[in-house]
Amino acid sequence: MREKTLVMIPARAGSTGLKGKNTKEIKGLPLVEHTIRFACTHFDSENIVVSTDDPVILDIAQSNGLSAKEIRPK
């Protein structure tokens, strides 16, 4: 049984260094999806929360089985 730990993945749309870096593809997957998949292999998905202001990132989280429901304010 896995330990109950809340995992927060902050992923905002804006980036000062590289615009849209969280949705840029690396090895065929958006950067944020690599983070989500890593978290899902180590923690229960119901304990993983993606905090974002980007609807694209929200869709990526939901398509990976996370129950991301809303966009945070900028």
C-alpha positions in Angstrom: 0.0 0.0 0.0 1.3 3.4 -0.9 1.7 6.2 1.6 -1.0 8.9 1.4 0.9 11.9 0.1 -0.6 15.0 -1.6 1.4 15.7 -4.8 1.1 19.2 -6.3 2.2 19.8 -9.8 2.2 23.6 -10.5 2.2 24.2 -14.3 1.4 27.7 -15.4 1.0 28.8 -19.0 3.4 31.7 -18.9 7.2 31.3 -18.7 9.8 34.0 -18.8 12.5 31.9 -20.3 10.7 29.6 -22.7 7.2 30.4 -23.8 4.8 27.5 -23.3 7.5 25.2 -22.0 5.0 22.9 -20.1 3.3 22.0 -23.4 6.4 21.7 -25.5 7.1 18.2 -26.6 10.1 16.2 -25.4 10.4 12.7 -26.9 6.8 12.9 -28.2 5.1 14.0 -25.0 4.5 17.5 -23.5 6.9 18.3 -20.7 4.1 18.4 -18.1 2.9 14.9 -19.1 6.3 13.5 -18.3 5.9 14.9 -14.8 2.4 13.6 -14.5 3.4 10.1 -15.6 6.3 10.0 -13.2 4.0 11.1 -10.3 1.4 8.5 -11.3 4.0 5.7 -11.1 5.0 6.7 -7.6 1.8 7.9 -6.0 -2.0 7.2 -6.2 -3.6 9.3 -8.9 -6.3 10.5 -6.6 -3.6 12.2 -4.5 -2.1 14.1 -7.5 -3.3 17.7 -8.2 -2.3 19.7 -11.2 -2.6 23.4 -10.5 -2.7 25.4 -13.8 -4.0 28.5 -15.5 -3.8 26.8 -19.0 -6.7 24.8 -20.5 -4.3 22.8 -22.6 -2.5 21.6 -19.4 -5.8 20.9 -17.8 -6.7 18.6 -20.8 -3.4 16.8 -20.5 -4.0 16.1 -16.8 -7.5 14.8 -17.5 -6.3 12.6 -20.4 -3.8 11.0 -18.0 -6.6 10.1 -15.6 -6.3 12.9 -13.1 -9.4 14.5 -11.8 -8.3 18.1 -12.6 -11.5 20.2 -12.6 -10.8 23.8 -12.9 -8.4 26.5 -13.9 -6.7 28.6 -11.3 -6.7 32.4 -11.6 -3.6 34.0 -13.1 
